[in-house]
Amino acid sequence: MLRDRTLRLQFGHRLEAVCVLGTRLSVDVFGAAPPEAVNFSVKHSQDVSVEVISHDQSDLAPANGAKQWLLDPTTFLQIQMTQPSVETNDSKVTVGYYGENDKNPINQAGIFLTGIGISLDVDADHDGVVEKNNPKKATWTWGPDGQGAILLVNCDKENPFSSTEDCQDEKIFSKEDLEDMSRMILRTQGPGRLPAGYEMVLHIPISDSDKVGVFYLQNPFFGQRYIHILGRRKLSHVVKYTGGSAELEFFVEGLRFPDESFDGLVSVHVSLLEPMAEGIPQAPIFTDTVVFRVAPWIMTPNILPPVSVFVCSFWILRGFLEISGLIRLFLCTASCYPRSLPRSQIPDPRSCPLRGDVCPETSPLAFPHQGPDFGYVTLEPLFEIVTSLDSFGNLEVSPPVSVHGKEYPLAGNSLRKPGSEVGRWALKRAERWRVCHGHPQKEKKHNSSCLSSLSLFSSLSPSPSLPPPPPLPPPPGYSGTDTKRVTINKVLSNDIMVQENQYVQRCIDWNRDILKKELGLKEKDIVDLPALFKIDKGGKAMAYFPNMVNMIVLSRDLGIPKPFGPIIEGECCLEQYVSSLLEPLGLACTFIDDISSYHKHLGEVHCGTNVQRKPFAFKWWNMVP
């Protein structure tokens, strides 16, 4: 992009100018003409192209100056350099002024030119190659035929001992960190040095300073070094011009995921600055721009095959072994990793980062594990109190769906579950949904792309055909009054608990309608699992026994919280009932004891694990919003 720039010829003064390849320089020939001049001619070097523009008519000027044109106030020259200069001021354009019928010029004025090639380049067509001067590099378009560079938020930790995520520091310690960034190349051509007073500057707008960071690769005498030059407090950086044909390599990282206040587009510019009069700042005469779209945070639904299962380190040994056994039964490529995190470092659920199963292709995230290619995302409201709806474990996503004529190839909606005491899972089968539900909270936040309070549950009611229920055995790990024997009859005779669960059911019915509307579900697509809740002093519904909805899904193998329900004929009736609902769908149920490790801490299996899954075959940038 050439800044508006017109040069005026001056007699007796050496006029010098830089012309960037691919741009035009306008020259006013009328304002400098002698009073008696009627015509003019143009002579120029072979590596310069000159057009004479008059009354919107264009005429190419020969290099030898053999042709003359009538002087007119509307007449000007458009000059282009066709190749870079070898030395500064090695090209020239000379204008000769003639009187009527004169063969020799009355006077002459000239411009000495330096041609420089400047191109800031990115991979604008998603082929892994940073091509030179792609015409679409400064725009971004969606769809299969779209163009535009992509940027990842560098939210993992290549060095697990680092105190911050990689995107929060200004250092690069390994080649793996660079692989989370996008390459950007500044290509230059020209003489060994710029004319005196000229500078090249990389810069970003202040609005992007918290969204993008740029590193520069230096090659000192001892090895390579990466310097943080743009982002946060750094808005501009003077680039060292090396002369000749050169490529300067930069690495760009995303610092923030797109959200309702950030559309995901960021830009980086390079400008050539020209000196002005003494005491006046330099002025830009050329700017080249590239645009990136920061990859969105994409949650993967349970239908995608698992690669790795991550288990919080405070999971008791028994629970971890059962998860490992589930994976061995699964006989897939998934692996199981316990991750170390001291209890003292586990955030309070009310302020934990959002979490969900992860798509390693676009946005690595998890809690509490952070490491190579696996990080986490924190999103907190600026002017609101953080609620349990914002705690970890409270996001789910529907698999690809078509609702009300609109296709969602990556997911229908990101579903915000209630607090960590409940959960939900979704499975696509035979072009329908099978959704198991837990309990919602009272809060409702609803817009076109995000639903909250969507988990549902059905109240536990014993079948009249069953024999009289035996006492409910005390779940292991409970203490105090929690260890008292509780029978089903005692639960049903507790008027307060019955009223609480009736209230909860109304919340469920309300959210069930929202779920069916937003995802196009039918009643037959919903599977109700038994659950029982007790409302605490703060008004939150707490799972009375481990909530089976809050499970881990590994393909068709389910790791379900063991409910410790009534034992009838040597078998837990709750486990038997849930298995009878899910196994006909081709699902295998494994019940996991998570009482001491998670249920006591207001969570279940799903809250204490995270699954890295294979990414979608469909590429998100091929969507048409």
N, C-alpha and C positions, 0 to 999 in steps of 0.2 A: 504494500500500500504506500503510495507516494503522497506526502503531505502537499497541500496547495503551495506551489513554489514557482515563482516567475522571476527570472533574472533580467536585469536591465543593463544593456551594453554601456560601457563608459570608455571614452577616448582617453588615451594617455594613462590608462590604469590597467594593471594586469589583473584580469578577472579569472578566478579559479573556482572550479566546482567539482563535486563528486556526483557521479551518475551511477545509481545502482542498476545492475542489469535487469532488464524486464520492466523498467519504469521509464517515464518520459520527463524531460526537463523543458519547460516553456521559456522562451526568450522573446522579450519585447524588442522588435527591430525599429519601430516607428519612433518611440520616445527618444532615442539617441541619434536620430538622423539629423545631419546639418540642414539649415534652413533651405539651402538651394538644391538639396537632393530630391530626385524624382523617382529613381529606380534603385534597386539594390541587387547584389549577388551573394551567393553563399559558397564558400570553399571549406572542405572538411577532410579529416583523416579517413583512411579506408575502414577503420573499425568503428566509425560513427555513422549513424543514419539520421538524416535531417529532412523533415517535411516542412514545406511552406504552407501555412494555413491562412486563407483569406476568404472572407464571406462564406465560411463553411465549406470551402473547396480546398482540397489537399493536393499538393504537387511535390513529388520527390525531387530533392535537389541533387544534381550530379556533384561528385566529389571535386571536380576540377574548376568549379565556379564559372562555367561557360554560359550559364543562363541567368537572365535578369528578370526581376518582378517589379511591378509597380508598387511604390510605397503607399500604404493605406493605414489609417488608424486601427483597422480591424486585423491587420496582418501580424502574425507572430510565427516563431519557429517552434517545432517540437523535435527535441533531440533525444536519441537513444544510443546507448553504447551496445555494440553487438558482441563484444568479447571483453574479458577483464584486462585491465592494464598490467603491464610488466613493471612499469615505474610510475610514480606519481606525475600527473600533468603531462603524460606522454601522448595525448591526443588533443586535437585543436579544431575549433570551428571559427572561421573568419568571415565577417560580413563586410562587404565593400559597398559604399554609397556613391551614386553617380548622378550628375546633373543631366539635363535634357540633352540627348545626342552625344554625351561624353563617352569616350572609349576607355579612359582611365578613371579610377575611383577618386572622388574628392577626398575621402578619408576612409579609414578602416578601423574596425573594433573586433576584438577576438575573445574567445573563452578557452582556457586550458582545462581539459577534462581528465578525471581519473575514474576509470570504470571498475566497479567492485561488485562481485556476486555475493548475495546474502540469502540464505534459505534456512529457516527454522523448520525442522521436519519431525514427523511422528509416523507411527504405523496407523494410517488412516483407513486401511481396508482390511484389518484383522488377519493379515497373512503372516505376521511375525517379522516383516521386513520394513525398515524405516526408509521408505522410498523418498526420492528427492522431489520436493516441490509438488506434492500431490495437490491437485486443484481443490480437493474437498477437505483439506487439513484444518481449515478455519471454520468448518461447519460440522454439525452432527445430525444425522437423520436415522430414524428407526426403519426396521423392516429388512427383508432378505436382500434387498438392493441398497440398503443404507450404507452410510460411510461415517467414519469418525473414530478417533482414538479412545481407548479405554484405560481407566486408572483403577487400581485396587487400593482400598484402605488397608494400610500396613499395620494391622492391629494385633499381630502375633508377637512372639518373642523368640528370635533365633537364638539368643542367649538366655536360657531359662533362669539364670541368676541375676538378670537385669531387674531393676526396680520398677521399670515402666515398659509399656508396650513400645514396639519399634517406632511407631508413628509419633510418639511423644518425646523422643530424644532427637538430637541433631547429629547422630553418629552412625557410621556403618562399620560393623566389625567383621562381616563375612560376606562371601559371594552369595550365600543363600538369602541374605537380606536384600540384595540387589534383584533377585528373582521375583520379589514381591512388588517391584517397581516397573514402571514403563520407561523405555528408552526414548530420549529426545536428542536429536543431533543438530548442531548448528554448523552448516556448511558455508565456507567462505572461499572466495577467489579474488585475487588482486595482487597489487604490488607488495613488496616486502614490509611496508609500513603504511599506515594511514596518513593522509595529509595532516599537517600540524593542527591540533585542536579538535580533531574528530575523535569520537568514541562510539563503541558498540555497547549497548546496555540491555541485559535481560531484566524484565520486570513483570510483576503481576499486579492486578488491581487490589486495593485494600480490602475489598469485599471477599476476595478469595484467599486472604492471608491465613485464615484458620482452616482452610479446606485443602490446600495443596502445599507440598514441600518439594524442593529441587536440590539435588546434589550434583557436584561437578567433579569429574575425575581428573586429578592432577598426576603427573608423573615425575616426581622429584628423583634425585639421584639414587635414593634407597627405596625402591619399591613404589607401589601405588598408594595414593591417598585420596579420600573422598571428602570434599568440603561442602558443608551445608551453606547454600548461597541465597535461597529464597524460601519464604514461608514464615508465619508468625510475625516477628518484628522486622523481618527483612523483606523489603518490597522491591529492591532493585540491586543489580550487581553488574559492575563494569567487566566486560569480557575482554580478556587479553587477545588482541588480534595478532595472529602468528604469521600472516603473509602467505603468498602462493596459494596452492589448493589445499585446504585444511578441513578437517572434521573435528569438532569439539563435542564430546559425548557427555550427556547429562542423564540423570536418573530421577524420575518423578514419582512421588508417592501421594496417595490420598490420605487425608487426615480426618475426614468426616463423611459419614454415610448420608446419602440423600434423605430428606424428610420433607415435611410439609412446608418448611421455610427455606429449603435448599433444593433446587431442581436437579442438581447433580452435575451441572456444567461448570467447568473452570477453564480459564485461559491463561496462556503464557505468551509474552511478547518479546521480540527483540527489536530495538530501535537503533538507527544510526543518528547520532547527534552531531550537529554542525555548529562551529563556533560563531558567535555573534560579535558585537562590539565589546570592547573592554568593559567589564562590570555587568554585562548582560549574560544571563545563563544560556547554555547551549540549547538549541532548538532541534526537535526531531524532524528529519527530512524523509525518513523511510521507516516503516514499521511492518514487520511480518508477524503473523499470529497463528498459533495452533490452539485447538480446543480439545479438551478431554471430557468424557463423561465418566464420573465416578461410578463404578459398578455398584448396584444396589445390594443391600443386605437381603440375601435370599435364604429363606428357611426351606429345608427339604421335607416333604411329607414322608410318612411311614411306608409308602409304597415303594420307595427307592431302596435298592439293596444296601445293607450295611457294609462298611469297610472296617471300622474300628469302633469299639465301645469303650468309653472312658468312665471310670468309676471313681467317685470321691474317696479319698484315702481314709476318711473316718467311717466308711462302711465297715461294719464288723466282718471278721474273717468268714463267718458262716455265710453272710450275704454275698460276699465277693466270690466265694467258692461256688455258690449256687448260680451266680451270673456266669461264671466261667464254665460251669457245667452246661448251662443253657446254650452257650456258644458252641461248645463241643457237640452237643446234640444237633445244633443247627447245621454243622458240617459245611460251613461256608468259609469265605476268605476273611471273615471278620476276626479281629483279635481283640483281646481285653487288656486294658491297661489301668492299674490303680495309680492314682496321682497323689503326690504328697502335698498336703496343705494342713498346717497345724490348726487345731480347733480355734485358737485365738484369732486366726486370720480369716475365718469364715464370716462373711458379712451378714449383718442382720437381714432377714428376708425382706424387710420393708425397704431396704436400700440396695438390694442386690441388682446386678445388671440383668437385662433381659437375656434369656437364653432360649435355645432351640436346637433341633438337629441341624447339622451344618452342611453347606455346599462348598467343598474345598476349592472349587473352580472360581468362586466369586468372592466369598467373604468368610474367611476362617473365624469361627468364634466358638467359645465354650465357656462353661464355668464348672469347677474352679480352675481347670487345667489351662495353662498357657505355655506354648512352646512352639517349635518350628511348624509353620503352616497351621497353627491352631491358636486362636486368641479369644478375646471376648469384647463385647460391645456394651457400653454403658450409655443409657439415654435417660436423662432426668429432666423433668419440667423446670422451666426457669422461674415461673411465678406460681407454682402449685405445690402442694404437699405431696411427697412420694407416698403412694398407697400400696397395699399388697397386690393390687392389680399390676403394679410395676415390678414385682419381684421375680426372681429367677424361676423358671419352670412354668411361667404363666403365658407362654406363647405357643400356639399350635398353628398349623397351616393345612388347608385343604389341598388334596392333590388336584391336578388339572381338571377343570370343570367348565362347563358351558352353562351360563345362567342368564335368562332373559335375553337371549340372542347374542350375548357377548362371550367371547372365548377367553379363558384364562389358562394359557398353555403351561405356565409354571406353577400356578396355584390359584385357588379362588380368592381366598382372603387370609390374611394373617389373623389368627383368632387369639384374642387375649383371654386366657383362662383366669379364673379367680386365683386366690392365694395358694401357696404351696401345699396346702392341705388337701387339695383336690386335683383332678386332672381329666383328660379326655384323650381319646385317640381316634383316628379315622383310617379306614381301609377301603380302597376301591375294589369292588368285586362285581363281575358281570355287568359292567357299565352302571353300577349303582353304588351308593354309599352304604357302608355299615358303620354306624357311629355309636360308640359306647359313651355314656354320659355320667358326669358327676355333678356336684352341686355348684350353683352360681352364687356370687355375692350380690348384695343389693344394688351396687353401683351399676350404672349403664352408661357406656360411652359408645356412640353409634354414628358412623359415617359410611360413605360409599366403599371404603377400602378396608376398614378395620372394625371388628366387632369385639366387644368385651362381654363378660358374664355369659358365655355360651355353653358352659358345661352343665349337663343335666344329671339327675339321678332319679331312680324310682324307689319308693319307700319299701322297706322290708316288711312283708306280711306273710305269716306262716300259712301254708295250705291246709284247709280243713281235713284233707284226706290223709295227712301225715299223722303218725302217732304223737302222743303228748311230747312236747319238746323237752329234752334233757337240759340240765343246767349249762349255761354258756361257760366254757372253761376260761380261766383267766389267761390272757395273752402274756407270754414271757416278757420280762423287762419292765412291767408296770410296778408301781409302788403305791403305798398308802391305800386310799379308798379304791384305786383302780384295780386292786387285786381281789376285791370282793366278788363272790360268785353272783353272776347276774343271769337270770333266766329270761326267756323270751316273754313269758307271762308278766314278769316284773317290768320289762321294758314297756309292754303294751298297757300296763296299768299306771304308768307314769304319765299323768295328764299333761304335765309341762312339756315332756319330750315329744308327746304326740302332737301337741299344738305347735311346737317348734318345727317339727318335720312337715306339718300341714302348711305352715308358712313357707318353708323351703320349697315345697312342691309347687306353690303358686309362682314363686320366682322361676322355677324350672319351666313351668308351662309358658310363662312369658318369654323366656329365652328360647324355648323350643320353637315357638312361632318365628322368632327372628332367624334362627338357624335354618329352618325349612325355607324361609323366604329368600335369604341371601345365597344359599347354596343349591336351591332348587330341589330340596329333599322331599321325599314322601314319607308318610308315617311308617311304611313298611321298611324303609331304609334305616330306621333307628332301632338299636338294640338297647334295652334298658337293663342295667346291672344293679343288683341290690346294694343299697348303701344306707347307713344310718348316721345321723348327725346330731350334735349337741351344740347349741349356741352358747358361746362364752360370754363373759361380762362385757366384752367390747362389741358384741353384736355379730361376731363372726361365727360361721358354721364350721365346726371342727369335726373331722371324721371320727366317729365313735369307735369303729374298728377299722383296720387298714382298708383304704379305699381302693378297690380293685380296678377302678377306671384308670388310676394313675399308674399305668403299666409301661413297660418297655416293649417295643415292637421290632423284632428282627425278622424281616420278611414275613413268613407265616408262623414263626415261633414267637409266643408271647410270654414275657416274664411278668407275672401278675402278683401284686402284694397278697401275701397269704392272709385271709380274713380271720382265721381262727373262729369260725362259726360253730354252731351246734353240731355235735357228732351224732349222726343217725346211722345205725347199723355199721359202725366203724368208719364212717366217711363224713367229712365236713359237708353239710348240706349246701353251704354257699358255694364251695368249690365245685360240687357236683352240678349245681344249677347253672353256674357260669359256663362250665365246660359243655353242658348240654346246649347252650345257646351258640357258642363259638366254634366248637369242633365240627358241627355240620357244615360250617362255612370253609372247611379246609384248614382251620387254624389249630395249632398245637399249644396247649396251655401248661405252663410250668409255674407253680405257686412258690413265691420266694418270701422267706421270713425277713421282713425289714422293720420289725417293731422297735427293737433297741437302736438300730442304726439310723432310722429315718422317721418312722411314725411318731415316736416320742418327741421328735424335733419338728413336728408339724409338716412332714413331707412323706413321700413314698418312693418306690423304686424309680419312677420317672424323674423325680426331682434330683436324685443322687447320681444319675447317669446321664451321659450324652452320647449320641451316635453320629459318627462321621459316615455319611452315605455317599454313594456314587452320584455324581451330578446328573442333571437332566441331559438327555441327548439334544433336546431343543435348546438353542442358544438364546439367552434373554434379549440380546440386542436385535434379534430377528422379529421381536414383537412389534406390533403397530398399536400404540396406546389409543 
